[in-house]
């Protein structure tokens, strides 16, 4: 649902503001970051369910791998495809930030202990 909401905002900006706010090929970047975030979330969630030290290592490992893969993607995209670099950086960083914020929110809600008082 969060991906749909974020996609709807990007679609609205693309239709109203055009290429001055959203770069051409944005949906490739959006899709890549969505799949990357989902993969990192699933790996972290499995680690949290196993518990112990593995939960910490899996969460931090997933975040670091996600960051490195995303930055590698950005570097390759910038060198291979001719786009306005400033628009790309703004679109990429904002999309990465929103997906990471959602991932942190979802993981923190899974880490919280349930209230057992009646």
MMTF fields as JSON, N, C-alpha, C and O atoms, coordinates in Angstrom:
{
  "mmtfVersion": "1.0.0",
  "mmtfProducer": "UNKNOWN",
  "numBonds": 471,
  "numAtoms": 472,
  "numGroups": 118,
  "numChains": 1,
  "numModels": 1,
  "chainsPerModel": [1],
  "groupsPerChain": [118],
  "chainIdList": ["A"],
  "bondAtomList": [4, 2, 8, 6, 12, 10, 16, 14, 20, 18, 24, 22, 28, 26, 32, 30, 36, 34, 40, 38, 44, 42, 48, 46, 52, 50, 56, 54, 60, 58, 64, 62, 68, 66, 72, 70, 76, 74, 80, 78, 84, 82, 88, 86, 92, 90, 96, 94, 100, 98, 104, 102, 108, 106, 112, 110, 116, 114, 120, 118, 124, 122, 128, 126, 132, 130, 136, 134, 140, 138, 144, 142, 148, 146, 152, 150, 156, 154, 160, 158, 164, 162, 168, 166, 172, 170, 176, 174, 180, 178, 184, 182, 188, 186, 192, 190, 196, 194, 200, 198, 204, 202, 208, 206, 212, 210, 216, 214, 220, 218, 224, 222, 228, 226, 232, 230, 236, 234, 240, 238, 244, 242, 248, 246, 252, 250, 256, 254, 260, 258, 264, 262, 268, 266, 272, 270, 276, 274, 280, 278, 284, 282, 288, 286, 292, 290, 296, 294, 300, 298, 304, 302, 308, 306, 312, 310, 316, 314, 320, 318, 324, 322, 328, 326, 332, 330, 336, 334, 340, 338, 344, 342, 348, 346, 352, 350, 356, 354, 360, 358, 364, 362, 368, 366, 372, 370, 376, 374, 380, 378, 384, 382, 388, 386, 392, 390, 396, 394, 400, 398, 404, 402, 408, 406, 412, 410, 416, 414, 420, 418, 424, 422, 428, 426, 432, 430, 436, 434, 440, 438, 444, 442, 448, 446, 452, 450, 456, 454, 460, 458, 464, 462, 468, 466],
  "bondOrderList": [1, 1, 1, 1, 1, 1, 1, 1, 1, 1, 1, 1, 1, 1, 1, 1, 1, 1, 1, 1, 1, 1, 1, 1, 1, 1, 1, 1, 1, 1, 1, 1, 1, 1, 1, 1, 1, 1, 1, 1, 1, 1, 1, 1, 1, 1, 1, 1, 1, 1, 1, 1, 1, 1, 1, 1, 1, 1, 1, 1, 1, 1, 1, 1, 1, 1, 1, 1, 1, 1, 1, 1, 1, 1, 1, 1, 1, 1, 1, 1, 1, 1, 1, 1, 1, 1, 1, 1, 1, 1, 1, 1, 1, 1, 1, 1, 1, 1, 1, 1, 1, 1, 1, 1, 1, 1, 1, 1, 1, 1, 1, 1, 1, 1, 1, 1, 1],
  "groupList": [{"groupName": "UNK", "atomNameList": ["N", "CA", "C", "O"], "elementList": ["N", "C", "C", "O"], "formalChargeList": [0, 0, 0, 0], "bondAtomList": [1, 0, 2, 1, 3, 2], "bondOrderList": [1, 1, 2], "singleLetterCode": "X", "chemCompType": "L-PEPTIDE LINKING"}],
  "groupTypeList": [0, 0, 0, 0, 0, 0, 0, 0, 0, 0, 0, 0, 0, 0, 0, 0, 0, 0, 0, 0, 0, 0, 0, 0, 0, 0, 0, 0, 0, 0, 0, 0, 0, 0, 0, 0, 0, 0, 0, 0, 0, 0, 0, 0, 0, 0, 0, 0, 0, 0, 0, 0, 0, 0, 0, 0, 0, 0, 0, 0, 0, 0, 0, 0, 0, 0, 0, 0, 0, 0, 0, 0, 0, 0, 0, 0, 0, 0, 0, 0, 0, 0, 0, 0, 0, 0, 0, 0, 0, 0, 0, 0, 0, 0, 0, 0, 0, 0, 0, 0, 0, 0, 0, 0, 0, 0, 0, 0, 0, 0, 0, 0, 0, 0, 0, 0, 0, 0],
  "groupIdList": [1, 2, 3, 4, 5, 6, 7, 8, 9, 10, 11, 12, 13, 14, 15, 16, 17, 18, 19, 20, 21, 22, 23, 24, 25, 26, 27, 28, 29, 30, 31, 32, 33, 34, 35, 36, 37, 38, 39, 40, 41, 42, 43, 44, 45, 46, 47, 48, 49, 50, 51, 52, 53, 54, 55, 56, 57, 58, 59, 60, 61, 62, 63, 64, 65, 66, 67, 68, 69, 70, 71, 72, 73, 74, 75, 76, 77, 78, 79, 80, 81, 82, 83, 84, 85, 86, 87, 88, 89, 90, 91, 92, 93, 94, 95, 96, 97, 98, 99, 100, 101, 102, 103, 104, 105, 106, 107, 108, 109, 110, 111, 112, 113, 114, 115, 116, 117, 118],
  "secStructList": [7, 2, 2, 2, 2, 2, 2, 2, 2, 2, 2, 2, 2, 2, 2, 2, 2, 4, 4, 4, 6, 1, 7, 6, 6, 2, 2, 2, 2, 2, 2, 2, 2, 2, 2, 2, 2, 2, 2, 2, 2, 2, 2, 2, 2, 2, 2, 2, 2, 2, 7, 6, 2, 2, 2, 2, 2, 2, 2, 2, 2, 2, 2, 2, 2, 2, 2, 2, 2, 2, 2, 2, 2, 2, 2, 2, 2, 2, 2, 2, 1, 7, 7, 7, 2, 2, 2, 2, 2, 2, 2, 2, 2, 2, 2, 2, 2, 2, 2, 2, 2, 2, 2, 2, 2, 2, 2, 2, 2, 2, 2, 1, 7, 7, 7, 7, 7, 7],
  "xCoordList": [0.824, 0.0, 0.874, 0.57, 1.955, 2.854, 3.477, 3.64, 3.823, 4.398, 3.38, 3.737, 2.122, 1.067, 0.904, 0.747, 0.942, 0.812, 1.988, 1.798, 3.192, 4.381, 4.382, 4.764, 3.956, 3.854, 2.813, 3.009, 1.705, 0.658, 1.151, 0.843, 1.91, 2.468, 3.444, 3.419, 4.299, 5.249, 4.527, 4.925, 3.471, 2.693, 2.033, 2.007, 1.499, 0.877, 1.914, 1.654, 3.081, 4.124, 4.593, 4.876, 4.671, 5.104, 4.097, 4.481, 2.811, 1.767, 1.62, 1.327, 1.814, 1.593, 2.851, 2.781, 3.994, 5.233, 6.131, 6.984, 5.956, 6.749, 8.186, 8.481, 9.073, 10.475, 11.266, 12.433, 10.655, 11.392, 11.444, 12.283, 10.549, 10.56, 10.859, 11.509, 10.398, 10.593, 11.402, 11.036, 12.501, 13.383, 12.765, 11.936, 13.174, 12.751, 13.383, 14.546, 12.648, 13.152, 13.012, 13.622, 12.219, 12.051, 11.449, 11.783, 10.578, 9.874, 10.807, 10.548, 11.878, 12.893, 13.567, 13.742, 13.944, 14.569, 13.585, 13.957, 12.348, 11.316, 11.124, 11.082, 11.009, 10.809, 12.011, 11.855, 13.203, 14.412, 14.477, 14.759, 14.219, 14.27, 13.145, 13.332, 11.99, 10.884, 11.243, 11.019, 11.794, 12.182, 13.338, 13.356, 14.294, 15.432, 14.985, 15.462, 14.089, 13.582, 12.77, 12.894, 11.946, 11.156, 12.083, 11.846, 13.129, 14.075, 14.782, 14.914, 15.23, 15.907, 14.943, 15.324, 13.703, 12.712, 12.441, 12.392, 12.266, 11.981, 13.149, 12.939, 14.371, 15.54, 15.63, 15.919, 15.385, 15.419, 14.302, 14.516, 13.128, 11.984, 12.213, 11.869, 12.794, 13.121, 14.133, 14.006, 15.126, 16.114, 15.507, 15.887, 14.563, 13.895, 13.069, 13.028, 12.423, 11.614, 12.485, 12.056, 13.719, 14.628, 15.141, 15.414, 15.275, 15.673, 17.163, 17.94, 17.539, 18.935, 19.804, 19.329, 21.085, 22.036, 21.801, 22.14, 21.212, 20.978, 20.047, 20.166, 19.123, 18.197, 18.937, 18.613, 19.926, 20.706, 21.556, 21.589, 22.244, 23.128, 22.352, 22.801, 21.199, 20.428, 19.867, 19.847, 19.412, 18.868, 19.949, 19.772, 21.063, 22.149, 22.755, 23.081, 22.903, 23.443, 22.55, 23.036, 21.238, 20.302, 20.346, 20.285, 20.452, 20.521, 21.801, 21.773, 22.914, 24.195, 24.226, 24.667, 23.755, 23.722, 22.783, 23.092, 21.637, 20.691, 21.343, 21.203, 22.048, 22.72, 23.776, 23.836, 24.604, 25.664, 25.108, 25.609, 24.087, 23.484, 22.794, 22.895, 22.102, 21.421, 22.417, 22.194, 23.493, 24.492, 25.229, 25.589, 25.45, 26.053, 25.121, 25.564, 23.835, 22.853, 22.857, 22.818, 22.903, 22.918, 24.162, 24.072, 25.31, 26.548, 26.486, 26.863, 26.011, 25.905, 24.886, 25.127, 23.756, 22.714, 23.233, 22.973, 23.96, 24.476, 25.543, 25.645, 26.333, 27.39, 26.871, 27.43, 25.82, 25.327, 24.208, 24.067, 23.413, 22.248, 22.425, 22.789, 22.166, 22.331, 21.064, 20.051, 21.134, 20.021, 20.576, 21.784, 19.679, 20.072, 20.477, 19.655, 21.729, 22.281, 21.615, 21.407, 21.287, 20.666, 19.264, 18.907, 18.477, 17.133, 17.233, 16.447, 18.213, 18.382, 18.711, 18.117, 19.645, 20.048, 18.874, 18.652, 18.136, 16.981, 15.926, 15.415, 15.594, 14.599, 15.075, 14.309, 16.332, 16.855, 16.923, 16.459, 17.503, 17.662, 16.308, 16.113, 15.379, 14.067, 13.332, 12.703, 13.4, 12.751, 13.418, 12.729, 14.749, 15.476, 15.115, 14.91, 15.038, 14.687, 13.281, 13.084, 12.306, 10.938, 10.802, 10.095, 11.476, 11.438, 12.149, 11.683, 13.259, 13.981, 13.184, 13.195, 12.497, 11.658, 10.538, 10.228, 9.938, 8.903, 9.475, 8.859, 10.642, 11.276, 11.562, 11.3, 12.098, 12.381, 11.099, 11.057, 10.068, 8.795, 8.238, 7.799, 8.254, 7.722, 8.546, 7.983, 9.861, 10.702, 10.531, 10.502, 10.418, 10.239, 8.902, 8.814, 7.873, 6.598, 6.676, 5.96, 7.528, 7.718, 8.6, 8.495, 9.462, 10.337, 9.641, 10.069, 8.582, 7.896, 7.27, 6.666, 7.416, 6.813, 5.314, 4.856, 4.543, 3.093, 2.696, 3.318, 1.678, 1.175, 0.364, -0.668, 0.826, 0.167, -0.744, -1.298, -0.912, -1.785, -3.256, -3.598, -4.098, -5.532, -6.348, -7.57],
  "yCoordList": [-1.186, 0.0, 1.258, 2.243, 1.201, 2.347, 2.623, 3.778, 1.557, 1.714, 2.363, 3.21, 1.972, 2.569, 4.056, 4.862, 4.417, 5.821, 6.643, 7.718, 6.137, 6.835, 6.92, 7.942, 5.851, 5.857, 6.841, 7.486, 6.956, 7.907, 9.342, 10.166, 9.646, 10.995, 11.278, 12.359, 10.311, 10.491, 10.626, 11.434, 9.845, 9.926, 11.291, 11.873, 11.802, 13.122, 14.201, 15.077, 14.127, 15.111, 15.017, 16.031, 13.81, 13.62, 14.222, 14.829, 14.055, 14.577, 16.095, 16.75, 16.661, 18.098, 18.926, 19.999, 18.453, 19.23, 18.801, 19.574, 17.592, 17.114, 16.815, 16.446, 16.98, 16.608, 17.589, 17.34, 18.694, 19.606, 19.093, 19.538, 18.153, 17.574, 16.082, 15.583, 15.377, 13.922, 13.624, 14.038, 12.903, 12.609, 11.543, 10.747, 11.538, 10.431, 9.129, 9.124, 8.067, 6.794, 6.651, 5.765, 7.507, 7.462, 6.138, 5.644, 5.569, 4.362, 3.165, 2.241, 3.165, 2.12, 2.235, 1.234, 3.448, 3.695, 3.364, 2.725, 3.793, 3.532, 2.032, 1.552, 1.296, -0.153, -0.839, -1.733, -0.428, -1.027, -0.807, -1.741, 0.409, 0.696, -0.004, -0.4, -0.162, -0.87, -2.337, -2.873, -2.982, -4.389, -4.535, -5.467, -3.627, -3.673, -3.485, -4.191, -2.555, -2.317, -3.507, -3.904, -4.074, -5.24, -6.405, -7.094, -6.626, -7.709, -7.492, -8.423, -6.276, -5.974, -6.126, -6.63, -5.696, -5.828, -7.287, -7.658, -8.115, -9.532, -10.201, -10.977, -9.911, -10.496, -10.051, -10.86, -8.778, -8.266, -8.855, -9.196, -8.977, -9.507, -10.963, -11.369, -11.75, -13.144, -13.188, -14.012, -12.321, -12.264, -11.879, -12.422, -10.941, -10.521, -11.682, -11.881, -12.434, -13.569, -14.671, -15.371, -14.836, -15.84, -15.396, -16.228, -14.095, -13.547, -13.641, -14.081, -13.217, -13.267, -12.289, -11.281, -12.608, -11.741, -11.719, -10.748, -12.805, -12.854, -11.737, -11.252, -11.325, -10.253, -8.937, -8.175, -8.683, -7.448, -7.501, -6.551, -8.625, -8.76, -8.755, -8.173, -9.401, -9.435, -8.059, -7.674, -7.317, -5.987, -5.024, -4.34, -4.972, -4.079, -4.505, -3.664, -5.812, -6.313, -5.967, -5.565, -6.122, -5.796, -4.31, -3.935, -3.46, -2.011, -1.622, -0.796, -2.219, -1.89, -2.386, -1.67, -3.616, -4.146, -3.309, -3.023, -2.915, -2.074, -0.746, -0.295, -0.127, 1.142, 0.975, 1.779, -0.051, -0.264, -0.592, -0.085, -1.429, -1.772, -0.554, -0.33, 0.224, 1.416, 2.45, 3.051, 2.66, 3.625, 3.12, 3.91, 1.824, 1.25, 1.43, 1.759, 1.212, 1.421, 2.875, 3.149, 3.8, 5.224, 5.574, 6.316, 5.055, 5.325, 4.776, 5.461, 3.544, 2.946, 3.702, 3.965, 4.05, 4.777, 6.128, 6.516, 6.838, 8.156, 8.07, 8.964, 7.013, 6.907, 6.379, 6.71, 5.569, 4.948, 5.722, 5.651, 6.455, 7.139, 8.642, 9.113, 9.374, 10.822, 11.478, 11.594, 11.9, 12.593, 13.827, 13.954, 14.727, 15.881, 15.367, 14.812, 15.551, 14.954, 15.491, 14.734, 16.753, 17.33, 16.754, 16.401, 16.658, 16.077, 14.613, 14.139, 13.882, 12.479, 12.323, 11.489, 13.113, 13.001, 13.324, 12.62, 14.361, 14.723, 13.617, 13.227, 13.106, 12.039, 10.765, 10.121, 10.398, 9.156, 9.207, 8.291, 10.278, 10.383, 10.477, 9.863, 11.229, 11.338, 10.002, 9.62, 9.288, 7.98, 7.0, 6.25, 6.99, 6.115, 6.44, 5.534, 7.712, 8.12, 7.659, 7.125, 7.858, 7.47, 5.956, 5.485, 5.192, 3.742, 3.308, 2.393, 3.939, 3.584, 3.966, 3.238, 5.098, 5.498, 4.488, 4.136, 4.026, 3.007, 1.705, 1.067, 1.319, 0.092, 0.188, -0.755, 1.329, 1.505, 1.483, 0.861, 2.146, 2.159, 0.742, 0.341, -0.014, -1.376, -2.278, -3.095, -2.144, -2.965, -2.59, -3.47, -1.314, -0.9, -1.363, -1.685, -1.402, -1.918, -3.415, -3.927, -4.124, -5.554, -5.806, -6.864, -4.868, -5.033, -4.755, -5.246, -3.981, -3.574, -4.781, -5.632, -4.852, -5.946, -5.734, -4.616, -6.803, -6.634, -6.385, -6.913, -5.593, -5.275, -6.457, -6.794, -7.098, -8.304, -8.013, -8.947, -6.779, -6.455, -6.506, -6.143, -6.959, -7.05, -6.149, -6.094],
  "zCoordList": [0.0, 0.0, 0.0, -0.672, 0.761, 0.813, -0.556, -0.951, -1.274, -2.608, -3.538, -4.356, -3.417, -4.24, -3.941, -4.858, -2.669, -2.282, -2.805, -3.374, -2.611, -3.096, -4.621, -5.192, -5.269, -6.728, -7.236, -8.267, -6.509, -6.909, -6.808, -7.669, -5.769, -5.629, -6.773, -7.36, -7.085, -8.183, -9.517, -10.355, -9.724, -10.957, -11.089, -12.174, -9.982, -9.996, -10.344, -11.169, -9.71, -10.006, -11.455, -12.093, -11.956, -13.344, -14.317, -15.317, -14.024, -14.919, -14.812, -15.812, -13.635, -13.474, -13.691, -14.29, -13.22, -13.309, -14.457, -14.894, -14.948, -16.077, -15.698, -14.561, -16.664, -16.478, -15.633, -15.33, -15.248, -14.374, -12.941, -12.158, -12.582, -11.23, -11.228, -10.31, -12.23, -12.314, -13.575, -14.675, -13.397, -14.525, -15.426, -14.985, -16.688, -17.557, -17.046, -16.642, -17.063, -16.554, -15.055, -14.458, -14.436, -12.983, -12.525, -11.448, -13.324, -12.891, -12.799, -12.028, -13.566, -13.416, -12.055, -11.361, -11.673, -10.374, -9.251, -8.266, -9.395, -8.394, -8.198, -7.065, -9.294, -9.212, -8.585, -7.752, -8.978, -8.414, -6.905, -6.154, -6.462, -5.027, -4.27, -3.119, -4.892, -4.233, -4.011, -2.925, -5.024, -4.893, -3.909, -3.105, -3.967, -3.054, -1.602, -0.713, -1.36, -0.011, 0.484, 1.642, -0.382, 0.01, 0.38, 1.372, -0.41, -0.125, 1.212, 2.007, 1.456, 2.723, 3.891, 4.948, 3.71, 4.779, 5.106, 6.279, 4.093, 4.325, 5.04, 5.973, 4.616, 5.263, 6.722, 7.604, 6.973, 8.346, 9.188, 10.352, 8.622, 9.342, 9.737, 10.847, 8.828, 9.144, 10.283, 11.188, 10.252, 11.321, 12.654, 13.691, 12.638, 13.876, 14.441, 15.655, 13.576, 14.042, 14.632, 15.549, 14.113, 14.686, 16.044, 16.909, 16.236, 17.529, 17.79, 16.942, 18.978, 19.382, 18.617, 18.092, 18.566, 17.863, 16.36, 15.684, 15.838, 14.399, 13.945, 12.82, 14.806, 14.425, 14.206, 13.295, 15.046, 14.9, 13.639, 12.856, 13.453, 12.294, 10.977, 9.989, 10.966, 9.726, 9.379, 8.21, 10.391, 10.132, 9.652, 8.645, 10.369, 9.956, 8.626, 7.788, 8.434, 7.167, 5.992, 4.935, 6.172, 5.099, 4.765, 3.594, 5.787, 5.537, 4.8, 3.887, 5.199, 4.56, 3.124, 2.225, 2.905, 1.54, 0.675, -0.481, 1.234, 0.486, 0.098, -1.038, 1.029, 0.745, -0.34, -1.271, -0.236, -1.218, -2.602, -3.606, -2.66, -3.949, -4.567, -5.773, -3.754, -4.269, -4.787, -5.838, -4.072, -4.534, -5.775, -6.648, -5.854, -7.064, -8.258, -9.359, -8.032, -9.092, -9.552, -10.751, -8.608, -8.956, -9.766, -10.744, -9.374, -10.101, -11.521, -12.472, -11.665, -13.003, -13.844, -15.022, -13.253, -13.977, -14.469, -15.608, -13.621, -14.006, -15.088, -15.928, -15.077, -16.086, -17.422, -18.468, -17.41, -18.651, -19.327, -20.548, -18.57, -19.12, -18.942, -17.865, -19.994, -19.981, -19.409, -20.099, -18.153, -17.495, -16.793, -16.592, -16.425, -15.616, -14.237, -13.508, -13.891, -12.674, -11.402, -10.453, -11.37, -10.177, -9.965, -8.841, -11.021, -10.915, -10.508, -9.687, -11.088, -10.728, -9.249, -8.565, -8.756, -7.352, -6.426, -5.44, -6.73, -5.896, -5.92, -4.87, -7.119, -7.228, -6.544, -5.826, -6.762, -6.211, -4.69, -4.01, -4.159, -2.705, -2.008, -0.959, -2.57, -1.929, -1.97, -0.983, -3.084, -3.16, -2.212, -1.519, -2.166, -1.253, 0.195, 1.003, 0.518, 1.876, 2.257, 3.349, 1.375, 1.701, 1.856, 2.748, 0.992, 1.148, 2.423, 3.1, 2.762, 3.986, 5.23, 6.223, 5.182, 6.318, 6.536, 7.674, 5.457, 5.588, 6.148, 7.002, 5.67, 6.156, 7.658, 8.405, 8.094, 9.526, 10.349, 11.411, 9.877, 10.591, 10.719, 11.797, 9.625, 9.654, 10.562, 11.291, 10.531, 11.395, 12.863, 13.723, 13.159, 14.549, 15.111, 16.296, 14.294, 14.79, 15.047, 15.907, 14.322, 14.573, 15.785, 16.406, 16.137, 17.29, 18.608, 19.653, 18.571, 19.786, 20.473, 19.82, 21.791, 22.552, 22.642, 22.882, 22.452, 22.584, 24.034, 24.955, 24.226, 25.559, 26.064, 25.484, 27.153, 27.652, 28.839, 29.42, 29.207, 30.335, 29.895, 28.77, 30.797, 30.459, 31.329, 31.188]
}
